[in-house]
Amino acid sequence: MSRAKWKGPYVEKFLLEKIKKSSNYFNNEIKTFSRKSFITPKFIGLSFKVYNGKTFLKVKVTEEMVGYKLGEFSPTRKKFTFKKKKKKK
């Protein structure tokens, strides 16, 4: 179920406060656990470190990312690969 249009995009309050507080935020990376926050046009050009459950992954926001959530750009699962077997002599 999607969010009502009259409410607008959901962004954590503390995330907005971190952006306002940092004076030179283009060089800083903002650490966040909030994967559910939407990316707004204010975030373009910023770097975030988004927690994926184990580590913080770096996400640099571009124009194409507006409207998506931060969690969509930090995968929580590894890609599956088959292990190669050694040949017997």
C-alpha angles and dihedrals in degrees: 000000000000129000119266114262094228090060094056127212118330115243124166113249094226090054091057090047091053090054093049094046097051106085097196100029096157090076097037126080115224114220115214141168091197105109091159096064117109121235111244129191089261089069097059111124095014126120121226132187104214120195114233097186096275110033141006113259121203115241122184111199119228132178093265091060096062110118096026127099124256091238092063090070098050109062118211097204133060122236113259117241130177117240114242115238122225116243116248118234 
